[in-house]
Amino acid sequence: MKFRLVDRITDYQENKFIKGVKTVSLEEYFLHRPHGIKNLFPPTLACETLFQLANFLIFKSFPSKLGLLVMFRKIHFPTPVKAGDVINLTVRIKSIIEDQVMLDGVGFVGEKLVIEGKGCVAKLIDIEKLINPEKYSMLFDRLYIPHENEEKKILP
């Protein structure tokens, strides 16, 4: 992963779902545009954010595996994302067939849907072919911050 777009993972359940957050900052290089051009978060990077979150779910669900995107049935961007927006993302595993996982994902800014991906298929491959598994695990641990309510349940 050349650059990480997911800022925080707030919840996950292996083989089921993962939730995360992406805060779009004006400081991000892809928002630096000439004066007069809107500073919008590119839809391709919104997709990449969703796919990175999906890979964290795959990593936690299938030890020593990551997913390579093979296809998607539908990607939809109903509302533009701008600097200052906080995207709340959820990815769910819909099915597992041999070495492939089908996922659906959505992202909201407040109540507005900003990205929806359906029928995303990832082929499972050995993580060592792409990245050091220990480093990837450390990255996940740094990003995973349980929701405040869940932390309170754990603490006495």
Secondary structure, 3 states (H helix, E strand, C coil): CCCCCCCEEEEEECCCEEEEEEECCCCCHHHCCCCCCCCECCHHHHHHHHHHHHHHHHHHHCCCEEEEEEECCEEECCCCCECCCEEEEEEEEEEEECCEEEEEEEEEECCEEEEEEEEEEEEEEEHHHCCCHHHHHHHHHHHECCCHHHHHHHCC
